[in-house]
Amino acid sequence: MDAHDCRSKVILTKKQEDFYKDVLAALRLNNFDFLLGGTLAYSHYTGVKRHTKDLDIFVRPHDFDKILLVLNEKGFEVEKTFPHWLGKIYRGKQFIDVIYRSANGDCEVDDGWFDNSVEGTCLGLKVMITPPEEMIWSKAAIMEKERFDGADVNHIIKAIGTNLNWDRLVERFGPRWRVLFAHCVLFGFVYPSERDCIPDWVMEHFQKLLQQELQEEEKPNDNVCYGPILSRAQYLTDVNRWGYRDARKELKMLTQRDINLWTSAIPDVECYDQCESSPRSSV
């Protein structure tokens, strides 16, 4: 097998291989644009070898419904698992995730994903792989109690930080620059001898933004909690009991219906909303 094939860096069963090949071939036969992401893309950039339970493909929003419809017509079982970001393609117990943006409503797939994608090989097929900048962008905001993708971000930066397009990456985060800054600070803690993987100007840029914030006379007073952008579960108390407004709704990232559906899928959701009042109001 080609050493550069993504297959050489992950652990797949024969059933997974056959299923993935069939779906990828069907997508190409019907001229759908897609990018390979998830564990296969992560392993491509970092060399970290992992088991994977599924395959992630990223598509433009306007192709999402079309892809599921066509593959269903080809005999695959499909579902719109969470219509605001995720669908699935099944064969028995095997499945593929079809993604057009992040679960929090951010990181929508656009032409920039495709324009900066990287050519690779998967299961003997030529494929385009999700850009590393977009991988960091989407992984940086995954901070659930049961899943934190900070280590993945660190491994990508360590592996190819000097080759990343940092201008693009900083631009992707925009007003949510603190999230990227936080990961950059943690990277320096995790890898003190690898700090030059992040250009000096990036850290200086964030420090300048932080200094500008500190000098502002008026502080934000809109009572919006941005925590749900990072974790759908761990800030339920803030929104449901402490009077904070959910940033996902305020910024029109998700509708209330999307939020309700995504929240209802949290395992043991009642465990995350037990506090009766905000500690700020307690004396």
C-alpha positions in Angstrom: 0.0 0.0 0.0 1.2 3.5 -0.8 2.9 5.0 2.4 1.2 8.3 1.6 -2.3 6.8 1.5 -4.4 7.9 4.5 -5.3 4.3 5.0 -1.7 3.6 6.2 -2.1 6.0 9.1 -5.4 4.7 10.5 -6.8 1.3 11.6 -9.8 0.2 9.5 -11.7 -3.1 9.2 -12.3 -4.7 5.8 -16.0 -3.8 6.0 -15.1 -0.2 6.6 -12.7 -0.1 3.7 -15.3 -1.6 1.3 -18.0 0.8 2.5 -15.9 3.9 2.3 -14.6 3.0 -1.2 -18.2 2.5 -2.5 -19.4 5.9 -1.1 -16.4 7.8 -2.3 -16.7 6.3 -5.7 -20.4 7.2 -5.8 -19.7 10.8 -4.9 -17.1 11.1 -7.6 -19.3 9.4 -10.2 -22.0 12.0 -9.5 -19.5 14.9 -9.6 -20.0 16.0 -6.0 -17.3 18.1 -4.5 -16.3 16.9 -1.0 -13.3 17.0 1.3 -12.0 14.3 3.5 -11.8 15.2 7.2 -11.9 13.7 10.6 -9.4 11.1 11.8 -8.0 10.4 8.3 -7.2 14.0 7.6 -5.8 14.5 11.2 -3.5 11.5 10.7 -2.5 12.8 7.3 -1.1 16.0 8.8 0.2 14.7 12.1 1.2 11.1 11.5 -0.8 10.1 14.6 -2.3 6.6 14.0 -5.8 6.0 15.5 -8.7 3.6 15.2 -11.7 5.4 13.6 -15.3 4.4 13.8 -16.4 6.5 10.8 -15.4 8.7 7.9 -16.0 12.4 7.9 -16.7 14.2 4.6 -17.2 17.9 4.4 -19.5 19.4 1.7 -20.9 22.8 0.8 -24.3 23.5 2.4 -26.1 23.5 -1.0 -24.8 20.0 -1.7 -25.8 18.5 1.6 -29.4 17.5 0.7 -28.4 16.5 -2.8 -25.8 14.1 -1.6 -28.0 12.4 0.8 -30.8 12.1 -1.8 -28.5 10.7 -4.5 -26.8 8.2 -2.2 -30.2 7.0 -0.9 -31.2 6.4 -4.6 -28.0 4.4 -4.9 -29.2 2.1 -2.2 -27.5 3.5 0.9 -29.4 4.2 4.0 -29.2 7.9 4.9 -30.5 10.3 7.6 -30.4 14.0 8.4 -29.2 13.3 12.0 -29.0 17.0 12.9 -30.2 19.0 10.0 -28.3 22.1 11.1 -24.9 20.5 10.5 -24.8 16.7 10.1 -26.1 13.8 8.1 -25.2 10.1 8.0 -24.8 7.4 5.4 -25.1 3.8 6.6 -24.4 0.3 5.6 -25.2 -2.0 8.5 -23.1 -0.8 11.5 -20.7 1.2 9.3 -21.4 4.9 8.7 -20.1 8.1 7.2 -20.7 11.6 8.6 -21.7 14.2 6.0 -20.9 17.6 7.5 -21.4 21.2 6.2 -20.6 23.2 9.3 -19.8 22.7 13.0 -22.4 21.7 15.5 -22.4 25.1 17.1 -23.4 26.7 13.8 -19.9 28.1 13.1 -17.2 27.1 10.6 -19.6 26.7 7.6 -17.9 25.0 4.6 -17.3 27.6 1.9 -15.1 28.0 -1.2 -12.1 28.7 1.0 -12.2 25.2 2.3 -11.9 23.8 -1.2 -9.5 26.5 -2.5 -7.0 25.6 0.2 -7.5 21.9 0.4 -4.6 19.4 0.0 -4.5 16.5 -2.5 -4.1 13.1 -1.0 -4.9 9.4 -1.5 -7.4 7.4 0.5 -8.0 3.7 -0.1 -6.3 4.0 -3.5 -8.5 6.9 -4.5 -7.3 10.5 -5.1 -9.1 12.8 -2.7 -8.9 16.4 -1.5 -8.3 16.7 2.2 -9.6 19.4 4.6 -7.1 22.3 5.0 -5.2 22.2 8.3 -6.4 25.8 9.0 -10.0 24.8 8.8 -9.3 21.7 11.0 -7.9 23.9 13.7 -10.7 26.4 13.3 -13.4 23.7 13.8 -11.5 21.7 16.5 -10.6 24.7 18.6 -14.2 25.2 19.7 -14.8 21.6 20.8 -14.6 21.8 24.6 -17.1 19.3 25.9 -16.7 17.6 29.3 -16.3 14.3 27.4 -14.4 15.6 24.5 -11.7 18.3 24.2 -9.9 18.7 20.9 -7.1 20.8 22.3 -4.6 18.0 21.9 -5.5 17.6 18.3 -4.9 21.4 17.7 -1.5 21.1 19.4 -0.5 18.1 17.4 -1.4 19.9 14.1 0.5 23.0 15.1 3.5 20.9 16.2 3.5 18.9 12.9 3.0 21.7 10.4 2.8 25.0 12.3 5.7 26.6 10.3 3.8 25.9 7.1 0.3 27.0 8.2 -1.3 30.1 6.6 -1.6 32.0 9.9 -3.1 35.0 8.2 -6.0 32.8 7.0 -6.3 31.1 10.4 -6.4 34.3 12.3 -9.0 35.7 9.9 -11.2 32.6 10.3 -11.6 33.2 14.0 -12.4 36.9 13.5 -14.1 38.3 16.6 -13.7 35.0 18.4 -9.9 35.4 18.4 -9.6 34.6 22.1 -10.3 31.0 21.4 -7.3 30.7 19.0 -5.2 32.8 21.4 -6.0 30.4 24.2 -4.9 27.4 22.2 -1.7 29.2 21.2 -0.9 29.9 24.8 -1.5 26.3 25.8 0.7 25.2 22.9 3.6 27.1 24.4 2.9 25.3 27.7 2.7 21.9 26.2 5.7 22.3 23.9 8.1 24.9 25.4 10.9 23.9 22.9 8.5 24.2 19.9 7.2 27.7 20.5 8.6 28.9 17.2 5.9 26.8 15.4 3.7 29.8 16.1 5.0 33.0 14.5 5.9 35.8 16.9 3.6 38.2 15.1 0.6 36.0 15.9 1.1 36.2 19.6 1.9 39.9 19.4 -1.3 40.5 17.4 -3.4 38.8 20.1 -1.6 40.6 22.9 -2.3 43.9 21.1 -6.0 43.0 20.9 -6.1 42.1 24.5 -4.4 45.4 25.5 -6.9 47.3 23.5 -9.7 45.6 25.3 -8.2 46.4 28.7 -8.1 50.1 27.7 -11.7 50.3 26.7 -13.7 52.4 29.1 -17.0 50.6 28.5 -17.2 46.8 29.1 -19.7 44.6 27.4 -23.0 44.6 29.3 -25.2 42.5 27.1 -25.4 39.5 29.4 -24.6 37.1 26.6 -22.8 33.8 27.4 -20.4 32.5 24.7 -19.9 29.2 26.5 -22.5 27.3 24.5 -20.3 27.9 21.4 -17.7 25.8 23.1 -19.9 23.3 24.9 -23.6 22.5 24.4 -23.9 20.9 27.8 -21.7 22.7 30.4 -23.3 26.1 30.1 -27.0 25.1 30.3 -27.2 26.4 33.9 -26.0 29.8 32.7 -28.7 30.0 30.1 -31.5 28.3 31.8 -31.2 29.6 35.3 -28.7 32.4 35.6 -30.3 34.7 33.0 -27.6 34.7 30.4 -28.5 34.7 26.7 -27.2 32.0 24.5 -24.6 33.5 22.0 -25.5 30.9 19.4 -29.0 32.4 19.2 -28.0 36.0 19.7 -25.4 35.8 16.9 -27.9 33.9 14.7 -25.6 30.9 14.5 -28.4 28.6 15.4 -32.2 28.9 15.6 -33.9 28.0 18.9 -35.2 24.8 17.2 -31.7 23.8 16.3 -30.5 24.5 19.9 -33.4 22.5 21.3 -32.7 19.5 19.1 -29.0 19.5 19.7 -29.5 19.9 23.5 -32.0 17.0 23.6 -29.3 14.7 22.3 -27.0 15.3 25.3 -26.6 12.1 27.3 -27.9 12.6 30.8 -28.7 16.2 30.1 -30.4 16.7 33.5 -26.9 16.3 35.1 -25.8 19.6 33.6 -28.5 21.9 34.9 -28.9 21.5 38.7 -27.9 24.8 40.2 -30.8 27.0 41.3 -29.3 30.5 41.3 -26.2 32.3 40.1 -23.3 32.6 42.6 -23.1 36.3 41.5 -26.4 37.0 43.2 -25.5 35.1 46.4 -24.2 37.1 49.3 
